[in-house]
């Protein structure tokens, strides 16, 4: 997919909501694509882009540098969102300086199944970051990148785990985060846009005095 197409798709996704995307995924039989409610916005209120996956693990007394983390991030492309997973507990996987380096590559945010820090600086940099916890504790000597650009598992909203593969589309907002498999991105986007337009019509009708009963009769389920 060309850079211009990726940009257009991402910009269109920013105009739809995760709730509508989740409903569309349900209608397509993709019923387990929402992530755990533990993922919350730390900086920015929207997250949208193609998944670039990075995974790691807890270590004890490991190499006192972030060389592997830097190496993993080198493959990020414009329009990507870095998606971090691992078994670390209490340590930060991601902070402001890594974010600034990623931002220079065109990265549009981070989704972290773990800790983040430097949140005030992430906000100043307008770098959208969602995570499961926040912490001031650095990762060096505690958590280390093991692999990248490989499928990973993240905790799901209504299943134990959701698979996130490189090139899937990640969409997050105040309601939560959904993962759209790469092969369904365009279809989900178009259907979500249609649902969004329908909801606008329903909202106007209700604001103009239409009853809930009439709205259901006119538009179907609401």
DRENPAPA-916606 format. One line per field, with one value per residue (C-alpha): residue in three letters; residue number from 1; chain; x, y negated, z. Coordinates in nm, 4 decimals, padded with zeros to 6 digits, m for minus. Each point is the difference from the previous one (the first is absolute). Layout:
<guros>
rest [ala  ...]
nr [NUM  ...]
kette [A  ...]
px [X  ...]
py [Y  ...]
pz [Z  ...]
</guros>
This chain:
<guros>
rest [unk  unk  unk  unk  unk  unk  unk  unk  unk  unk  unk  unk  unk  unk  unk  unk  unk  unk  unk  unk  unk  unk  unk  unk  unk  unk  unk  unk  unk  unk  unk  unk  unk  unk  unk  unk  unk  unk  unk  unk  unk  unk  unk  unk  unk  unk  unk  unk  unk  unk  unk  unk  unk  unk  unk  unk  unk  unk  unk  unk  unk  unk  unk  unk  unk  unk  unk  unk  unk  unk  unk  unk  unk  unk  unk  unk  unk  unk  unk  unk  unk  unk  unk  unk  unk  unk  unk  unk  unk  unk  unk  unk  unk  unk  unk  unk  unk  unk  unk  unk  unk  unk  unk  unk  unk  unk  unk  unk  unk  unk  unk  unk  unk  unk  unk  unk  unk  unk  unk  unk  unk  unk  unk  unk  unk  unk  unk  unk  unk  unk  unk  unk  unk  unk  unk  unk  unk  unk  unk  unk  unk  unk  unk  unk  unk  unk  unk  unk  unk  unk  unk  unk  unk  unk  unk  unk  unk  unk  unk  unk  unk  unk  unk  unk  unk  unk  unk  unk  unk  unk  unk  unk  unk  unk  unk  unk  unk  unk  unk  unk  unk  unk  unk  unk  unk  unk  unk  unk  unk  unk  unk  unk  unk  unk  unk  unk  unk  unk  unk  unk  unk  unk  unk  unk  unk  unk  unk  unk  unk  unk  unk  unk  unk  unk  unk  unk  unk  unk  unk  unk  unk  unk]
nr [1  2  3  4  5  6  7  8  9  10  11  12  13  14  15  16  17  18  19  20  21  22  23  24  25  26  27  28  29  30  31  32  33  34  35  36  37  38  39  40  41  42  43  44  45  46  47  48  49  50  51  52  53  54  55  56  57  58  59  60  61  62  63  64  65  66  67  68  69  70  71  72  73  74  75  76  77  78  79  80  81  82  83  84  85  86  87  88  89  90  91  92  93  94  95  96  97  98  99  100  101  102  103  104  105  106  107  108  109  110  111  112  113  114  115  116  117  118  119  120  121  122  123  124  125  126  127  128  129  130  131  132  133  134  135  136  137  138  139  140  141  142  143  144  145  146  147  148  149  150  151  152  153  154  155  156  157  158  159  160  161  162  163  164  165  166  167  168  169  170  171  172  173  174  175  176  177  178  179  180  181  182  183  184  185  186  187  188  189  190  191  192  193  194  195  196  197  198  199  200  201  202  203  204  205  206  207  208  209  210  211  212  213  214  215  216  217  218  219  220  221  222]
kette [A  A  A  A  A  A  A  A  A  A  A  A  A  A  A  A  A  A  A  A  A  A  A  A  A  A  A  A  A  A  A  A  A  A  A  A  A  A  A  A  A  A  A  A  A  A  A  A  A  A  A  A  A  A  A  A  A  A  A  A  A  A  A  A  A  A  A  A  A  A  A  A  A  A  A  A  A  A  A  A  A  A  A  A  A  A  A  A  A  A  A  A  A  A  A  A  A  A  A  A  A  A  A  A  A  A  A  A  A  A  A  A  A  A  A  A  A  A  A  A  A  A  A  A  A  A  A  A  A  A  A  A  A  A  A  A  A  A  A  A  A  A  A  A  A  A  A  A  A  A  A  A  A  A  A  A  A  A  A  A  A  A  A  A  A  A  A  A  A  A  A  A  A  A  A  A  A  A  A  A  A  A  A  A  A  A  A  A  A  A  A  A  A  A  A  A  A  A  A  A  A  A  A  A  A  A  A  A  A  A  A  A  A  A  A  A  A  A  A  A  A  A]
px [00.0000  00.1345  00.0814  m00.2779  m00.2562  00.1167  m00.0314  m00.3504  m00.1216  00.1431  m00.1594  m00.3366  00.0245  00.0579  m00.3549  m00.1689  m00.0333  00.1168  m00.3566  m00.1204  00.3040  m00.0612  m00.3623  00.1119  00.2545  m00.2773  m00.2206  00.2843  00.0473  00.3203  m00.1332  00.3163  00.2041  m00.0388  00.2793  m00.0198  m00.1385  00.3379  00.1294  m00.0667  00.1211  00.3067  00.0617  m00.2383  m00.3539  00.0231  00.2325  m00.0023  00.2510  00.1480  00.1381  00.3755  00.0445  00.2757  00.0159  00.2244  00.0439  00.1044  00.3700  00.2164  00.3313  m00.0104  00.2119  m00.0219  m00.0989  m00.3027  00.1860  m00.2576  m00.2847  00.1655  00.0709  m00.3622  m00.1324  00.2138  m00.2522  m00.2933  m00.1630  m00.2148  m00.3528  00.0998  m00.0934  00.2495  m00.1705  00.1955  m00.0525  00.1888  m00.0002  00.1551  m00.1472  00.0399  00.2562  m00.0370  00.0202  m00.0421  00.0741  00.0429  00.3437  m00.0917  m00.3218  00.1877  00.2236  m00.3018  m00.1837  00.2844  m00.0702  m00.3689  m00.1233  m00.3478  m00.0103  00.0562  m00.2187  00.1743  m00.1006  00.2170  00.1344  00.0699  00.1555  00.0790  m00.3714  00.0083  00.2716  m00.1901  m00.2963  00.2147  00.1354  m00.3591  00.0983  m00.3056  00.0731  m00.2320  00.1243  m00.1082  00.1919  00.2353  00.3214  00.3171  00.2146  00.2347  00.0190  00.3805  00.1058  m00.3638  m00.1643  00.1501  m00.1259  00.0107  m00.1595  m00.1826  m00.2143  m00.1560  m00.3579  m00.0601  m00.2808  m00.1669  m00.2675  m00.3492  m00.3247  m00.2044  00.2637  00.3278  00.2128  m00.0262  00.2604  00.1603  00.2007  00.2250  m00.2142  m00.3245  m00.1704  m00.0229  m00.2691  m00.0350  m00.2104  m00.1579  m00.2201  00.2887  00.2136  m00.0887  00.2285  m00.1079  00.1665  00.1933  m00.2092  m00.3213  00.1193  m00.1704  m00.3268  m00.0184  00.0800  m00.2709  m00.2632  00.0999  m00.0348  m00.3493  m00.0946  00.1419  m00.2108  m00.3104  00.0626  00.0276  m00.3454  m00.1449  00.1563  m00.1502  m00.3416  00.0010  00.1149  m00.2873  m00.2513  m00.0354  m00.0904  00.2160  m00.2797  m00.0237  00.3783  00.0140  m00.2821  00.1760  00.3631  m00.0080  00.1866  00.1729]
py [00.0000  m00.3425  m00.2619  m00.2243  00.2792  00.0795  m00.3671  m00.0270  00.3130  m00.1138  m00.3443  00.1580  00.2314  m00.3017  m00.1119  00.3166  00.1331  00.3274  00.0825  m00.0071  00.1919  00.2635  00.0350  00.0398  00.2639  00.1870  m00.0107  00.1573  00.2808  m00.1518  m00.0098  m00.0022  m00.2929  m00.2437  m00.0274  00.0031  m00.3044  m00.0209  m00.1855  m00.3697  m00.3254  m00.1495  m00.2743  m00.0941  00.1342  00.1744  00.2668  00.1137  00.1757  00.3240  00.2338  00.0325  00.2635  00.0186  00.2578  00.0455  00.1778  m00.0628  00.0373  m00.0190  m00.1808  m00.0140  m00.2050  m00.3619  m00.1599  m00.0274  00.1128  00.2642  m00.2455  m00.2493  00.2728  00.1155  m00.3521  m00.0547  00.1802  m00.2299  m00.1683  m00.3065  00.0679  00.2811  00.0383  00.1910  00.2785  00.1246  00.3243  00.1927  00.1442  m00.2956  m00.1062  m00.3522  m00.1160  m00.2535  00.1355  m00.3360  m00.3659  m00.3410  00.0324  00.3233  m00.1736  m00.2951  00.2335  00.1909  m00.3202  m00.0981  00.3220  m00.0850  00.2164  m00.1085  00.1383  00.2917  00.2706  00.1545  00.3103  m00.1207  m00.3200  m00.3429  m00.3102  m00.3631  m00.0461  m00.3798  m00.0059  00.2468  m00.2361  m00.2989  00.1948  00.0853  00.3660  00.2162  00.2717  00.2611  00.2412  00.2347  m00.1830  m00.2900  00.0049  m00.2047  00.3179  00.0448  00.3254  00.0259  00.3044  00.1005  00.0512  00.0602  00.0213  00.3567  m00.0230  m00.2345  00.0024  00.3292  00.0860  m00.0662  00.0570  m00.2792  00.0396  m00.0176  m00.1591  00.3192  00.2629  00.0766  m00.1195  m00.1784  00.0683  m00.3124  00.0536  m00.2500  m00.2000  00.0335  m00.3326  m00.1286  m00.2502  m00.1442  m00.2692  m00.0749  00.3111  00.2412  00.1651  00.2300  00.1921  00.0411  00.2880  m00.1273  00.1896  m00.1676  m00.3593  m00.1576  00.1884  m00.0867  m00.3644  m00.0370  00.1703  m00.2076  m00.3200  00.1067  00.0715  m00.3373  m00.1798  00.1913  m00.0960  m00.3653  00.0252  00.1657  m00.2617  m00.2848  00.1667  00.0470  m00.3574  m00.1173  00.1827  00.3468  00.2564  00.3035  00.2245  m00.1898  m00.0068  00.3786  00.0384  m00.2357  00.0936  00.3465  00.0809  m00.2924]
pz [00.0000  m00.0926  00.2607  m00.1300  00.0314  00.3524  00.0921  m00.1459  00.1786  00.3315  m00.0306  m00.0770  00.2999  00.2238  m00.0904  00.1263  00.3539  00.1478  00.1064  m00.3597  m00.1214  00.2658  m00.1125  m00.3601  00.0981  00.1862  m00.3097  m00.1999  00.2499  00.1402  00.3531  00.2101  m00.1313  00.2906  00.2539  00.3777  00.1788  00.1740  m00.3083  00.0610  m00.1583  00.1671  m00.2566  m00.2792  m00.0229  m00.3397  m00.1280  m00.3628  m00.2202  m00.1259  00.2636  00.0291  00.2670  00.2619  00.2789  00.2992  00.3292  00.3569  00.0706  00.3079  m00.0199  m00.3790  m00.2370  00.1260  m00.3299  m00.2266  m00.3134  m00.0975  00.0534  m00.2322  m00.2553  00.0097  m00.0561  m00.3099  m00.2219  00.0775  m00.3019  m00.0462  00.1266  00.2371  00.3642  00.2119  00.1961  00.3016  00.1908  00.2643  00.3464  00.1792  00.3325  00.1304  m00.2552  m00.2794  m00.3546  m00.1661  00.0648  m00.1584  m00.1597  m00.1798  m00.1078  m00.1481  m00.1976  m00.1279  m00.0822  m00.2327  m00.1944  m00.0378  00.2871  00.1112  00.3515  00.2327  00.1511  00.3001  00.1939  00.2837  00.1478  m00.1442  00.1528  m00.0940  m00.0564  00.0233  m00.2664  m00.2198  00.0196  m00.0955  m00.2969  m00.1020  m00.0136  00.0621  00.2542  00.1521  00.2661  00.2779  00.2725  00.0657  00.1996  00.0522  00.0068  m00.2994  m00.1956  m00.0137  00.2007  00.0524  m00.3403  m00.3421  m00.3573  m00.1350  m00.3458  m00.2358  m00.3156  00.1157  00.1076  00.3692  00.2500  00.1972  00.2698  m00.1453  00.1147  m00.0138  m00.0758  00.1714  m00.2905  m00.3347  m00.2677  m00.1449  m00.3175  m00.1765  m00.2417  00.1946  00.0670  00.3576  00.0973  00.3485  00.1642  00.3369  m00.0307  m00.0495  m00.2674  m00.2899  m00.2345  m00.3629  m00.1887  m00.3011  m00.2539  00.1230  00.0441  m00.3024  00.0427  00.3698  m00.0722  m00.2650  00.2151  00.3023  m00.2001  m00.1027  00.3626  00.1051  m00.2597  00.1080  00.3620  m00.1005  m00.1611  00.3111  00.2263  m00.2034  m00.0039  00.3779  00.0565  m00.2194  00.2180  m00.1484  00.2649  00.0670  m00.1267  m00.3277  m00.0340  00.0331  m00.2511  m00.2432  00.0371  00.1554  00.3205  00.1680]
</guros>
